[in-house]
Amino acid sequence: MRSVALLLVSCVLLSFILGHVKEVEAQKDIFLGGCGKDGNKTCIDDFVKKGASKPKSCECDDFGDEHLCRCIM
Ligand SMILES: *[C@@H]1O[C@H](CO)[C@@H](O)[C@H](O)[C@H]1NC(C)=O
């Protein structure tokens, strides 16, 4: 019974750690202007301009007169 509980706890802990690492890798930010023709490129440029490291790939969502970027670093 004890070992089952221990296994459960380590499973929860592991999924928490893995989920957290994923959260660190993906970065979200809101920038002024639209996504443009190539939202991926627009977002990568935005991240570089704000001084962050260059993302591998981004997804862009228009958000009124701003856009939301979700990037994988
Ligand atoms: C976004 O652009 C980068 C660099 O140009 C490219 O490597 C990546 O595959 C692109 N991703 C998508 C989803 O188009």
N, CA, C, O and the ligand as a Tripos MOL2 file, in Angstrom:
@<TRIPOS>MOLECULE
protein
  306   305    74     0     0
PROTEIN
NO_CHARGES

@<TRIPOS>ATOM
      1 N           0.8480   -1.2100    0.0000 N.3       1 MET1
      2 CA          0.0000    0.0000    0.0000 C.3       1 MET1
      3 C           0.8700    1.2410    0.0000 C.2       1 MET1
      4 O           0.5950    2.2080   -0.7100 O.2       1 MET1
      5 N           1.9200    1.2030    0.8020 N.am      2 ARG2
      6 CA          2.8340    2.3250    0.9150 C.3       2 ARG2
      7 C           3.5330    2.6280   -0.4020 C.2       2 ARG2
      8 O           3.6800    3.7850   -0.7980 O.2       2 ARG2
      9 N           3.9650    1.5500   -1.0770 N.am      3 SER3
     10 CA          4.7040    1.7400   -2.3310 C.3       3 SER3
     11 C           3.7950    2.2950   -3.4290 C.2       3 SER3
     12 O           4.2420    3.0340   -4.3060 O.2       3 SER3
     13 N           2.5150    1.9280   -3.3660 N.am      4 VAL4
     14 CA          1.5630    2.4430   -4.3570 C.3       4 VAL4
     15 C           1.4290    3.9560   -4.2030 C.2       4 VAL4
     16 O           1.4220    4.7030   -5.1810 O.2       4 VAL4
     17 N           1.3220    4.3820   -2.9460 N.am      5 ALA5
     18 CA          1.1950    5.8120   -2.6730 C.3       5 ALA5
     19 C           2.4550    6.5420   -3.1220 C.2       5 ALA5
     20 O           2.3870    7.6420   -3.6710 O.2       5 ALA5
     21 N           3.5860    5.9260   -2.8870 N.am      6 LEU6
     22 CA          4.8620    6.5260   -3.2730 C.3       6 LEU6
     23 C           4.9410    6.6710   -4.7940 C.2       6 LEU6
     24 O           5.3990    7.6870   -5.3170 O.2       6 LEU6
     25 N           4.4830    5.6330   -5.4820 N.am      7 LEU7
     26 CA          4.4940    5.6470   -6.9490 C.3       7 LEU7
     27 C           3.5980    6.7730   -7.4570 C.2       7 LEU7
     28 O           3.9550    7.4920   -8.3900 O.2       7 LEU7
     29 N           2.4390    6.9150   -6.8370 N.am      8 LEU8
     30 CA          1.4910    7.9480   -7.2400 C.3       8 LEU8
     31 C           2.0840    9.3370   -7.0680 C.2       8 LEU8
     32 O           1.9610   10.2010   -7.9360 O.2       8 LEU8
     33 N           2.7280    9.5260   -5.9270 N.am      9 VAL9
     34 CA          3.3200   10.8280   -5.6350 C.3       9 VAL9
     35 C           4.4150   11.1560   -6.6380 C.2       9 VAL9
     36 O           4.5080   12.2890   -7.1110 O.2       9 VAL9
     37 N           5.2520   10.1600   -6.9670 N.am     10 SER10
     38 CA          6.3290   10.4360   -7.9220 C.3      10 SER10
     39 C           5.7900   10.6950   -9.3180 C.2      10 SER10
     40 O           6.3830   11.4590  -10.0790 O.2      10 SER10
     41 N           4.6760   10.0700   -9.6610 N.am     11 CYS11
     42 CA          4.0570   10.3250  -10.9590 C.3      11 CYS11
     43 C           3.5680   11.7600  -11.0480 C.2      11 CYS11
     44 O           3.7850   12.4380  -12.0520 O.2      11 CYS11
     45 N           2.9090   12.2180   -9.9970 N.am     12 VAL12
     46 CA          2.3810   13.5840   -9.9600 C.3      12 VAL12
     47 C           3.5320   14.5850  -10.0300 C.2      12 VAL12
     48 O           3.4680   15.5870  -10.7420 O.2      12 VAL12
     49 N           4.5840   14.2850   -9.2730 N.am     13 LEU13
     50 CA          5.7520   15.1640   -9.2310 C.3      13 LEU13
     51 C           6.4140   15.2470  -10.5970 C.2      13 LEU13
     52 O           6.7870   16.3280  -11.0520 O.2      13 LEU13
     53 N           6.5550   14.1030  -11.2450 N.am     14 LEU14
     54 CA          7.2180   14.0330  -12.5400 C.3      14 LEU14
     55 C           6.4370   14.8240  -13.5950 C.2      14 LEU14
     56 O           7.0200   15.5790  -14.3740 O.2      14 LEU14
     57 N           5.1140   14.6430  -13.6080 N.am     15 SER15
     58 CA          4.3110   15.3460  -14.6030 C.3      15 SER15
     59 C           4.3320   16.8490  -14.3320 C.2      15 SER15
     60 O           4.2470   17.6570  -15.2580 O.2      15 SER15
     61 N           4.4460   17.2100  -13.0740 N.am     16 PHE16
     62 CA          4.5330   18.6310  -12.7230 C.3      16 PHE16
     63 C           5.8360   19.2180  -13.2530 C.2      16 PHE16
     64 O           5.8420   20.3000  -13.8400 O.2      16 PHE16
     65 N           6.9350   18.5040  -13.0430 N.am     17 ILE17
     66 CA          8.2450   18.9810  -13.4930 C.3      17 ILE17
     67 C           8.2810   19.0710  -15.0190 C.2      17 ILE17
     68 O           8.7480   20.0680  -15.5700 O.2      17 ILE17
     69 N           7.7900   18.0370  -15.7000 N.am     18 LEU18
     70 CA          7.7790   18.0240  -17.1570 C.3      18 LEU18
     71 C           6.9200   19.1620  -17.6960 C.2      18 LEU18
     72 O           7.3080   19.8420  -18.6460 O.2      18 LEU18
     73 N           5.7530   19.3700  -17.0900 N.am     19 GLY19
     74 CA          4.8600   20.4460  -17.5040 C.3      19 GLY19
     75 C           5.5070   21.7960  -17.3240 C.2      19 GLY19
     76 O           5.3090   22.7050  -18.1300 O.2      19 GLY19
     77 N           6.2870   21.9280  -16.2560 N.am     20 HIS20
     78 CA          6.9440   23.1960  -15.9550 C.3      20 HIS20
     79 C           8.0420   23.4960  -16.9670 C.2      20 HIS20
     80 O           8.1990   24.6360  -17.4040 O.2      20 HIS20
     81 N           8.7970   22.4720  -17.3360 N.am     21 VAL21
     82 CA          9.8750   22.6470  -18.3140 C.3      21 VAL21
     83 C           9.2930   23.1050  -19.6490 C.2      21 VAL21
     84 O           9.8420   23.9840  -20.3130 O.2      21 VAL21
     85 N           8.1770   22.4960  -20.0260 N.am     22 LYS22
     86 CA          7.5120   22.8570  -21.2730 C.3      22 LYS22
     87 C           7.0870   24.3260  -21.2410 C.2      22 LYS22
     88 O           7.1990   25.0400  -22.2370 O.2      22 LYS22
     89 N           6.6060   24.7540  -20.1010 N.am     23 GLU23
     90 CA          6.1430   26.1290  -19.9230 C.3      23 GLU23
     91 C           7.2910   27.1210  -20.1140 C.2      23 GLU23
     92 O           7.0930   28.2200  -20.6310 O.2      23 GLU23
     93 N           8.4900   26.7200  -19.6900 N.am     24 VAL24
     94 CA          9.6520   27.5960  -19.8150 C.3      24 VAL24
     95 C          10.0840   27.7030  -21.2740 C.2      24 VAL24
     96 O          10.5160   28.7640  -21.7250 O.2      24 VAL24
     97 N           9.9640   26.5980  -22.0080 N.am     25 GLU25
     98 CA         10.3880   26.5920  -23.4020 C.3      25 GLU25
     99 C           9.4980   27.4490  -24.2910 C.2      25 GLU25
    100 O           9.9880   28.1530  -25.1740 O.2      25 GLU25
    101 N           8.1920   27.3890  -24.0600 N.am     26 ALA26
    102 CA          7.2580   28.1570  -24.8740 C.3      26 ALA26
    103 C           7.0740   29.5360  -24.2520 C.2      26 ALA26
    104 O           6.8220   29.6610  -23.0530 O.2      26 ALA26
    105 N           7.2000   30.5570  -25.0740 N.am     27 GLN27
    106 CA          7.0780   31.9220  -24.5610 C.3      27 GLN27
    107 C           5.9400   32.6350  -25.2630 C.2      27 GLN27
    108 O           5.7710   32.5460  -26.4790 O.2      27 GLN27
    109 N           5.1530   33.3570  -24.4430 N.am     28 LYS28
    110 CA          4.0410   34.1280  -24.9860 C.3      28 LYS28
    111 C           4.2900   35.6050  -24.7520 C.2      28 LYS28
    112 O           4.8170   35.9940  -23.7090 O.2      28 LYS28
    113 N           3.9140   36.4250  -25.7160 N.am     29 ASP29
    114 CA          3.9950   37.8630  -25.5120 C.3      29 ASP29
    115 C           3.0540   38.5670  -26.4790 C.2      29 ASP29
    116 O           2.7030   38.0380  -27.5330 O.2      29 ASP29
    117 N           2.6540   39.7810  -26.0890 N.am     30 ILE30
    118 CA          1.7650   40.5780  -26.9260 C.3      30 ILE30
    119 C           2.5520   41.7600  -27.4810 C.2      30 ILE30
    120 O           3.2550   42.4510  -26.7440 O.2      30 ILE30
    121 N           2.4240   41.9840  -28.7950 N.am     31 PHE31
    122 CA          3.1170   43.0970  -29.4510 C.3      31 PHE31
    123 C           2.1090   43.9440  -30.2150 C.2      31 PHE31
    124 O           1.0210   43.4810  -30.5570 O.2      31 PHE31
    125 N           2.4880   45.1960  -30.4770 N.am     32 LEU32
    126 CA          1.6370   46.0950  -31.2520 C.3      32 LEU32
    127 C           1.6460   45.7190  -32.7310 C.2      32 LEU32
    128 O           2.6290   45.1760  -33.2350 O.2      32 LEU32
    129 N           0.5600   46.0060  -33.4120 N.am     33 GLY33
    130 CA          0.4660   45.7380  -34.8410 C.3      33 GLY33
    131 C          -0.1510   44.3830  -35.1260 C.2      33 GLY33
    132 O          -0.4310   43.6130  -34.2060 O.2      33 GLY33
    133 N          -0.3640   44.0930  -36.4020 N.am     34 GLY34
    134 CA         -0.9620   42.8230  -36.7930 C.3      34 GLY34
    135 C           0.0910   41.7670  -37.0570 C.2      34 GLY34
    136 O           1.2910   42.0340  -37.0090 O.2      34 GLY34
    137 N          -0.3790   40.5660  -37.3370 N.am     35 CYS35
    138 CA          0.5410   39.4580  -37.6040 C.3      35 CYS35
    139 C           1.2000   39.6030  -38.9720 C.2      35 CYS35
    140 O           2.3180   39.1290  -39.1800 O.2      35 CYS35
    141 N           0.5060   40.2590  -39.9070 N.am     36 GLY36
    142 CA          1.0320   40.3820  -41.2620 C.3      36 GLY36
    143 C           0.8710   39.0890  -42.0420 C.2      36 GLY36
    144 O           0.1740   38.1690  -41.6150 O.2      36 GLY36
    145 N           1.5290   39.0370  -43.1930 N.am     37 LYS37
    146 CA          1.4080   37.8680  -44.0770 C.3      37 LYS37
    147 C           1.9550   36.6200  -43.4000 C.2      37 LYS37
    148 O           1.3450   35.5510  -43.4330 O.2      37 LYS37
    149 N           3.1420   36.7880  -42.7740 N.am     38 ASP38
    150 CA          3.8170   35.6580  -42.1500 C.3      38 ASP38
    151 C           3.9530   35.9090  -40.6520 C.2      38 ASP38
    152 O           4.9480   36.4740  -40.1960 O.2      38 ASP38
    153 N           2.9480   35.4840  -39.8920 N.am     39 GLY39
    154 CA          2.9290   35.7220  -38.4540 C.3      39 GLY39
    155 C           4.1090   35.0860  -37.7470 C.2      39 GLY39
    156 O           4.6330   35.6230  -36.7710 O.2      39 GLY39
    157 N           4.5090   33.9560  -38.2450 N.am     40 ASN40
    158 CA          5.6740   33.2630  -37.6930 C.3      40 ASN40
    159 C           6.8950   34.2000  -37.7150 C.2      40 ASN40
    160 O           7.5640   34.3960  -36.7000 O.2      40 ASN40
    161 N           7.1600   34.7610  -38.8790 N.am     41 LYS41
    162 CA          8.3220   35.6350  -39.0450 C.3      41 LYS41
    163 C           8.1520   36.9240  -38.2300 C.2      41 LYS41
    164 O           9.0920   37.3840  -37.5810 O.2      41 LYS41
    165 N           6.9390   37.5010  -38.2710 N.am     42 THR42
    166 CA          6.6570   38.7290  -37.5180 C.3      42 THR42
    167 C           6.9840   38.5300  -36.0430 C.2      42 THR42
    168 O           7.6240   39.3770  -35.4190 O.2      42 THR42
    169 N           6.5370   37.3980  -35.4900 N.am     43 CYS43
    170 CA          6.7460   37.1210  -34.0690 C.3      43 CYS43
    171 C           8.2170   36.8860  -33.7570 C.2      43 CYS43
    172 O           8.7180   37.3580  -32.7360 O.2      43 CYS43
    173 N           8.9140   36.1600  -34.6290 N.am     44 ILE44
    174 CA         10.3400   35.9170  -34.4040 C.3      44 ILE44
    175 C          11.0730   37.2590  -34.3500 C.2      44 ILE44
    176 O          11.9070   37.4830  -33.4730 O.2      44 ILE44
    177 N          10.7540   38.1540  -35.3010 N.am     45 ASP45
    178 CA         11.3760   39.4830  -35.3280 C.3      45 ASP45
    179 C          11.0570   40.2690  -34.0560 C.2      45 ASP45
    180 O          11.9280   40.9320  -33.4930 O.2      45 ASP45
    181 N           9.7900   40.1870  -33.6040 N.am     46 ASP46
    182 CA          9.3810   40.9070  -32.3880 C.3      46 ASP46
    183 C          10.2040   40.4530  -31.1860 C.2      46 ASP46
    184 O          10.6530   41.2660  -30.3780 O.2      46 ASP46
    185 N          10.3890   39.1430  -31.0850 N.am     47 PHE47
    186 CA         11.1440   38.6140  -29.9450 C.3      47 PHE47
    187 C          12.6050   39.0480  -30.0050 C.2      47 PHE47
    188 O          13.2030   39.3760  -28.9810 O.2      47 PHE47
    189 N          13.1740   39.0490  -31.2030 N.am     48 VAL48
    190 CA         14.5640   39.4740  -31.3670 C.3      48 VAL48
    191 C          14.6850   40.9520  -31.0090 C.2      48 VAL48
    192 O          15.6380   41.3610  -30.3450 O.2      48 VAL48
    193 N          13.7010   41.7620  -31.4580 N.am     49 LYS49
    194 CA         13.7260   43.2070  -31.2040 C.3      49 LYS49
    195 C          13.6320   43.5200  -29.7200 C.2      49 LYS49
    196 O          14.2450   44.4790  -29.2500 O.2      49 LYS49
    197 N          12.8660   42.7200  -28.9710 N.am     50 LYS50
    198 CA         12.7340   43.0130  -27.5430 C.3      50 LYS50
    199 C          13.9350   42.4850  -26.7480 C.2      50 LYS50
    200 O          14.0010   42.6470  -25.5300 O.2      50 LYS50
    201 N          14.8770   41.8560  -27.4460 N.am     51 GLY51
    202 CA         16.1140   41.4470  -26.7980 C.3      51 GLY51
    203 C          16.1220   40.0120  -26.3130 C.2      51 GLY51
    204 O          17.0640   39.5840  -25.6470 O.2      51 GLY51
    205 N          15.0670   39.2580  -26.6470 N.am     52 ALA52
    206 CA         15.0380   37.8450  -26.2650 C.3      52 ALA52
    207 C          15.8320   37.0410  -27.2900 C.2      52 ALA52
    208 O          16.1790   37.5500  -28.3560 O.2      52 ALA52
    209 N          16.1120   35.8010  -26.9630 N.am     53 SER53
    210 CA         16.8080   34.9620  -27.9330 C.3      53 SER53
    211 C          15.8520   34.6250  -29.0770 C.2      53 SER53
    212 O          14.6330   34.6540  -28.9070 O.2      53 SER53
    213 N          16.4130   34.3070  -30.2380 N.am     54 LYS54
    214 CA         15.6210   34.0690  -31.4390 C.3      54 LYS54
    215 C          14.8230   32.7760  -31.3020 C.2      54 LYS54
    216 O          15.4060   31.7080  -31.1170 O.2      54 LYS54
    217 N          13.4860   32.8620  -31.3900 N.am     55 PRO55
    218 CA         12.6780   31.6450  -31.2760 C.3      55 PRO55
    219 C          12.8690   30.7430  -32.4940 C.2      55 PRO55
    220 O          13.2170   31.2080  -33.5800 O.2      55 PRO55
    221 N          12.6380   29.4590  -32.2970 N.am     56 LYS56
    222 CA         12.7230   28.4970  -33.4020 C.3      56 LYS56
    223 C          11.5410   28.6910  -34.3330 C.2      56 LYS56
    224 O          11.6820   28.7110  -35.5560 O.2      56 LYS56
    225 N          10.3590   28.8360  -33.7160 N.am     57 SER57
    226 CA          9.1410   28.9060  -34.5020 C.3      57 SER57
    227 C           8.0440   29.5700  -33.6770 C.2      57 SER57
    228 O           7.9990   29.4110  -32.4570 O.2      57 SER57
    229 N           7.1610   30.3140  -34.3410 N.am     58 CYS58
    230 CA          6.1100   31.0330  -33.6090 C.3      58 CYS58
    231 C           4.7420   30.8310  -34.2470 C.2      58 CYS58
    232 O           4.6060   30.5350  -35.4340 O.2      58 CYS58
    233 N           3.7360   31.0060  -33.3930 N.am     59 GLU59
    234 CA          2.3720   31.1070  -33.8790 C.3      59 GLU59
    235 C           1.8590   32.4760  -33.5320 C.2      59 GLU59
    236 O           2.1310   32.9850  -32.4440 O.2      59 GLU59
    237 N           1.1140   33.0890  -34.4420 N.am     60 CYS60
    238 CA          0.6440   34.4650  -34.2370 C.3      60 CYS60
    239 C          -0.8820   34.5130  -34.2880 C.2      60 CYS60
    240 O          -1.5050   33.9150  -35.1650 O.2      60 CYS60
    241 N          -1.4700   35.2320  -33.3350 N.am     61 ASP61
    242 CA         -2.9100   35.4560  -33.3350 C.3      61 ASP61
    243 C          -3.1900   36.9470  -33.2880 C.2      61 ASP61
    244 O          -2.7020   37.6460  -32.4000 O.2      61 ASP61
    245 N          -3.9850   37.4430  -34.2510 N.am     62 ASP62
    246 CA         -4.3970   38.8470  -34.2200 C.3      62 ASP62
    247 C          -5.3080   39.0750  -33.0320 C.2      62 ASP62
    248 O          -6.1400   38.2340  -32.6920 O.2      62 ASP62
    249 N          -5.1350   40.2290  -32.4060 N.am     63 PHE63
    250 CA         -5.7590   40.4900  -31.1170 C.3      63 PHE63
    251 C          -6.1090   41.9720  -31.0990 C.2      63 PHE63
    252 O          -5.4830   42.7540  -30.3830 O.2      63 PHE63
    253 N          -7.1330   42.3660  -31.9050 N.am     64 GLY64
    254 CA         -7.4310   43.7870  -32.0660 C.3      64 GLY64
    255 C          -6.3120   44.4410  -32.8430 C.2      64 GLY64
    256 O          -5.9480   43.9550  -33.9150 O.2      64 GLY64
    257 N          -5.7480   45.5410  -32.3310 N.am     65 ASP65
    258 CA         -4.6220   46.1680  -33.0310 C.3      65 ASP65
    259 C          -3.2880   45.6810  -32.4770 C.2      65 ASP65
    260 O          -2.2470   46.3070  -32.6760 O.2      65 ASP65
    261 N          -3.3420   44.5420  -31.7730 N.am     66 GLU66
    262 CA         -2.1160   43.9270  -31.2820 C.3      66 GLU66
    263 C          -2.0970   42.4730  -31.7470 C.2      66 GLU66
    264 O          -3.0680   41.9870  -32.3270 O.2      66 GLU66
    265 N          -1.0140   41.8010  -31.4950 N.am     67 HIS67
    266 CA         -0.9830   40.3670  -31.8060 C.3      67 HIS67
    267 C          -0.2760   39.5980  -30.6990 C.2      67 HIS67
    268 O           0.6670   40.0710  -30.0640 O.2      67 HIS67
    269 N          -0.7810   38.3990  -30.5070 N.am     68 LEU68
    270 CA         -0.2370   37.5180  -29.4720 C.3      68 LEU68
    271 C           0.6750   36.4980  -30.1300 C.2      68 LEU68
    272 O           0.2760   35.7970  -31.0590 O.2      68 LEU68
    273 N           1.9020   36.4250  -29.6380 N.am     69 CYS69
    274 CA          2.8650   35.4680  -30.1800 C.3      69 CYS69
    275 C           3.1020   34.3400  -29.2020 C.2      69 CYS69
    276 O           3.3260   34.5620  -28.0120 O.2      69 CYS69
    277 N           3.0500   33.1280  -29.7220 N.am     70 ARG70
    278 CA          3.4180   31.9580  -28.9020 C.3      70 ARG70
    279 C           4.6050   31.3010  -29.6030 C.2      70 ARG70
    280 O           4.4790   30.7660  -30.7040 O.2      70 ARG70
    281 N           5.7330   31.3530  -28.9540 N.am     71 CYS71
    282 CA          6.9610   30.9060  -29.6070 C.3      71 CYS71
    283 C           7.6380   29.7690  -28.8470 C.2      71 CYS71
    284 O           7.5800   29.6830  -27.6200 O.2      71 CYS71
    285 N           8.2720   28.9160  -29.6140 N.am     72 ILE72
    286 CA          9.1100   27.8540  -29.0450 C.3      72 ILE72
    287 C          10.5500   28.3420  -29.1650 C.2      72 ILE72
    288 O          11.0310   28.6490  -30.2560 O.2      72 ILE72
    289 N          11.2210   28.4050  -28.0290 N.am     73 MET73
    290 CA         12.5800   28.9660  -28.0160 C.3      73 MET73
    291 C          13.6190   27.9000  -28.3370 C.2      73 MET73
    292 O          14.8140   28.1930  -28.3690 O.2      73 MET73
    293 C1          8.9430   29.7900  -38.7130 C.3      74 LIG74
    294 O1         10.1230   30.3910  -39.2150 O.3      74 LIG74
    295 C2         11.3090   29.7060  -38.8770 C.3      74 LIG74
    296 C3         12.5020   30.5260  -39.3630 C.3      74 LIG74
    297 O2         12.2550   31.1410  -40.5800 O.3      74 LIG74
    298 C4         11.2700   28.2970  -39.4920 C.3      74 LIG74
    299 O3         12.4290   27.5960  -39.1550 O.3      74 LIG74
    300 C5         10.0480   27.5830  -38.9400 C.3      74 LIG74
    301 O4          9.9330   26.2980  -39.5140 O.3      74 LIG74
    302 C6          8.7800   28.3710  -39.2050 C.3      74 LIG74
    303 N1          7.6450   27.7250  -38.5500 N.am     74 LIG74
    304 C7          6.4400   27.6530  -39.0910 C.2      74 LIG74
    305 C8          5.3830   27.0060  -38.2560 C.3      74 LIG74
    306 O5          6.1860   28.0880  -40.2120 O.2      74 LIG74
@<TRIPOS>BOND
     1     1     2 1
     2     2     3 1
     3     3     4 2
     4     3     5 am
     5     5     6 1
     6     6     7 1
     7     7     8 2
     8     7     9 am
     9     9    10 1
    10    10    11 1
    11    11    12 2
    12    11    13 am
    13    13    14 1
    14    14    15 1
    15    15    16 2
    16    15    17 am
    17    17    18 1
    18    18    19 1
    19    19    20 2
    20    19    21 am
    21    21    22 1
    22    22    23 1
    23    23    24 2
    24    23    25 am
    25    25    26 1
    26    26    27 1
    27    27    28 2
    28    27    29 am
    29    29    30 1
    30    30    31 1
    31    31    32 2
    32    31    33 am
    33    33    34 1
    34    34    35 1
    35    35    36 2
    36    35    37 am
    37    37    38 1
    38    38    39 1
    39    39    40 2
    40    39    41 am
    41    41    42 1
    42    42    43 1
    43    43    44 2
    44    43    45 am
    45    45    46 1
    46    46    47 1
    47    47    48 2
    48    47    49 am
    49    49    50 1
    50    50    51 1
    51    51    52 2
    52    51    53 am
    53    53    54 1
    54    54    55 1
    55    55    56 2
    56    55    57 am
    57    57    58 1
    58    58    59 1
    59    59    60 2
    60    59    61 am
    61    61    62 1
    62    62    63 1
    63    63    64 2
    64    63    65 am
    65    65    66 1
    66    66    67 1
    67    67    68 2
    68    67    69 am
    69    69    70 1
    70    70    71 1
    71    71    72 2
    72    71    73 am
    73    73    74 1
    74    74    75 1
    75    75    76 2
    76    75    77 am
    77    77    78 1
    78    78    79 1
    79    79    80 2
    80    79    81 am
    81    81    82 1
    82    82    83 1
    83    83    84 2
    84    83    85 am
    85    85    86 1
    86    86    87 1
    87    87    88 2
    88    87    89 am
    89    89    90 1
    90    90    91 1
    91    91    92 2
    92    91    93 am
    93    93    94 1
    94    94    95 1
    95    95    96 2
    96    95    97 am
    97    97    98 1
    98    98    99 1
    99    99   100 2
   100    99   101 am
   101   101   102 1
   102   102   103 1
   103   103   104 2
   104   103   105 am
   105   105   106 1
   106   106   107 1
   107   107   108 2
   108   107   109 am
   109   109   110 1
   110   110   111 1
   111   111   112 2
   112   111   113 am
   113   113   114 1
   114   114   115 1
   115   115   116 2
   116   115   117 am
   117   117   118 1
   118   118   119 1
   119   119   120 2
   120   119   121 am
   121   121   122 1
   122   122   123 1
   123   123   124 2
   124   123   125 am
   125   125   126 1
   126   126   127 1
   127   127   128 2
   128   127   129 am
   129   129   130 1
   130   130   131 1
   131   131   132 2
   132   131   133 am
   133   133   134 1
   134   134   135 1
   135   135   136 2
   136   135   137 am
   137   137   138 1
   138   138   139 1
   139   139   140 2
   140   139   141 am
   141   141   142 1
   142   142   143 1
   143   143   144 2
   144   143   145 am
   145   145   146 1
   146   146   147 1
   147   147   148 2
   148   147   149 am
   149   149   150 1
   150   150   151 1
   151   151   152 2
   152   151   153 am
   153   153   154 1
   154   154   155 1
   155   155   156 2
   156   155   157 am
   157   157   158 1
   158   158   159 1
   159   159   160 2
   160   159   161 am
   161   161   162 1
   162   162   163 1
   163   163   164 2
   164   163   165 am
   165   165   166 1
   166   166   167 1
   167   167   168 2
   168   167   169 am
   169   169   170 1
   170   170   171 1
   171   171   172 2
   172   171   173 am
   173   173   174 1
   174   174   175 1
   175   175   176 2
   176   175   177 am
   177   177   178 1
   178   178   179 1
   179   179   180 2
   180   179   181 am
   181   181   182 1
   182   182   183 1
   183   183   184 2
   184   183   185 am
   185   185   186 1
   186   186   187 1
   187   187   188 2
   188   187   189 am
   189   189   190 1
   190   190   191 1
   191   191   192 2
   192   191   193 am
   193   193   194 1
   194   194   195 1
   195   195   196 2
   196   195   197 am
   197   197   198 1
   198   198   199 1
   199   199   200 2
   200   199   201 am
   201   201   202 1
   202   202   203 1
   203   203   204 2
   204   203   205 am
   205   205   206 1
   206   206   207 1
   207   207   208 2
   208   207   209 am
   209   209   210 1
   210   210   211 1
   211   211   212 2
   212   211   213 am
   213   213   214 1
   214   214   215 1
   215   215   216 2
   216   215   217 am
   217   217   218 1
   218   218   219 1
   219   219   220 2
   220   219   221 am
   221   221   222 1
   222   222   223 1
   223   223   224 2
   224   223   225 am
   225   225   226 1
   226   226   227 1
   227   227   228 2
   228   227   229 am
   229   229   230 1
   230   230   231 1
   231   231   232 2
   232   231   233 am
   233   233   234 1
   234   234   235 1
   235   235   236 2
   236   235   237 am
   237   237   238 1
   238   238   239 1
   239   239   240 2
   240   239   241 am
   241   241   242 1
   242   242   243 1
   243   243   244 2
   244   243   245 am
   245   245   246 1
   246   246   247 1
   247   247   248 2
   248   247   249 am
   249   249   250 1
   250   250   251 1
   251   251   252 2
   252   251   253 am
   253   253   254 1
   254   254   255 1
   255   255   256 2
   256   255   257 am
   257   257   258 1
   258   258   259 1
   259   259   260 2
   260   259   261 am
   261   261   262 1
   262   262   263 1
   263   263   264 2
   264   263   265 am
   265   265   266 1
   266   266   267 1
   267   267   268 2
   268   267   269 am
   269   269   270 1
   270   270   271 1
   271   271   272 2
   272   271   273 am
   273   273   274 1
   274   274   275 1
   275   275   276 2
   276   275   277 am
   277   277   278 1
   278   278   279 1
   279   279   280 2
   280   279   281 am
   281   281   282 1
   282   282   283 1
   283   283   284 2
   284   283   285 am
   285   285   286 1
   286   286   287 1
   287   287   288 2
   288   287   289 am
   289   289   290 1
   290   290   291 1
   291   291   292 2
   292   293   294 1
   293   293   302 1
   294   294   295 1
   295   295   296 1
   296   295   298 1
   297   296   297 1
   298   298   299 1
   299   298   300 1
   300   300   301 1
   301   300   302 1
   302   302   303 1
   303   303   304 1
   304   304   305 1
   305   304   306 2
@<TRIPOS>SUBSTRUCTURE
     1 MET1         2 RESIDUE 1 A MET
     2 ARG2         6 RESIDUE 1 A ARG
     3 SER3        10 RESIDUE 1 A SER
     4 VAL4        14 RESIDUE 1 A VAL
     5 ALA5        18 RESIDUE 1 A ALA
     6 LEU6        22 RESIDUE 1 A LEU
     7 LEU7        26 RESIDUE 1 A LEU
     8 LEU8        30 RESIDUE 1 A LEU
     9 VAL9        34 RESIDUE 1 A VAL
    10 SER10       38 RESIDUE 1 A SER
    11 CYS11       42 RESIDUE 1 A CYS
    12 VAL12       46 RESIDUE 1 A VAL
    13 LEU13       50 RESIDUE 1 A LEU
    14 LEU14       54 RESIDUE 1 A LEU
    15 SER15       58 RESIDUE 1 A SER
    16 PHE16       62 RESIDUE 1 A PHE
    17 ILE17       66 RESIDUE 1 A ILE
    18 LEU18       70 RESIDUE 1 A LEU
    19 GLY19       74 RESIDUE 1 A GLY
    20 HIS20       78 RESIDUE 1 A HIS
    21 VAL21       82 RESIDUE 1 A VAL
    22 LYS22       86 RESIDUE 1 A LYS
    23 GLU23       90 RESIDUE 1 A GLU
    24 VAL24       94 RESIDUE 1 A VAL
    25 GLU25       98 RESIDUE 1 A GLU
    26 ALA26      102 RESIDUE 1 A ALA
    27 GLN27      106 RESIDUE 1 A GLN
    28 LYS28      110 RESIDUE 1 A LYS
    29 ASP29      114 RESIDUE 1 A ASP
    30 ILE30      118 RESIDUE 1 A ILE
    31 PHE31      122 RESIDUE 1 A PHE
    32 LEU32      126 RESIDUE 1 A LEU
    33 GLY33      130 RESIDUE 1 A GLY
    34 GLY34      134 RESIDUE 1 A GLY
    35 CYS35      138 RESIDUE 1 A CYS
    36 GLY36      142 RESIDUE 1 A GLY
    37 LYS37      146 RESIDUE 1 A LYS
    38 ASP38      150 RESIDUE 1 A ASP
    39 GLY39      154 RESIDUE 1 A GLY
    40 ASN40      158 RESIDUE 1 A ASN
    41 LYS41      162 RESIDUE 1 A LYS
    42 THR42      166 RESIDUE 1 A THR
    43 CYS43      170 RESIDUE 1 A CYS
    44 ILE44      174 RESIDUE 1 A ILE
    45 ASP45      178 RESIDUE 1 A ASP
    46 ASP46      182 RESIDUE 1 A ASP
    47 PHE47      186 RESIDUE 1 A PHE
    48 VAL48      190 RESIDUE 1 A VAL
    49 LYS49      194 RESIDUE 1 A LYS
    50 LYS50      198 RESIDUE 1 A LYS
    51 GLY51      202 RESIDUE 1 A GLY
    52 ALA52      206 RESIDUE 1 A ALA
    53 SER53      210 RESIDUE 1 A SER
    54 LYS54      214 RESIDUE 1 A LYS
    55 PRO55      218 RESIDUE 1 A PRO
    56 LYS56      222 RESIDUE 1 A LYS
    57 SER57      226 RESIDUE 1 A SER
    58 CYS58      230 RESIDUE 1 A CYS
    59 GLU59      234 RESIDUE 1 A GLU
    60 CYS60      238 RESIDUE 1 A CYS
    61 ASP61      242 RESIDUE 1 A ASP
    62 ASP62      246 RESIDUE 1 A ASP
    63 PHE63      250 RESIDUE 1 A PHE
    64 GLY64      254 RESIDUE 1 A GLY
    65 ASP65      258 RESIDUE 1 A ASP
    66 GLU66      262 RESIDUE 1 A GLU
    67 HIS67      266 RESIDUE 1 A HIS
    68 LEU68      270 RESIDUE 1 A LEU
    69 CYS69      274 RESIDUE 1 A CYS
    70 ARG70      278 RESIDUE 1 A ARG
    71 CYS71      282 RESIDUE 1 A CYS
    72 ILE72      286 RESIDUE 1 A ILE
    73 MET73      290 RESIDUE 1 A MET
    74 LIG74      293 GROUP 0 **** ****
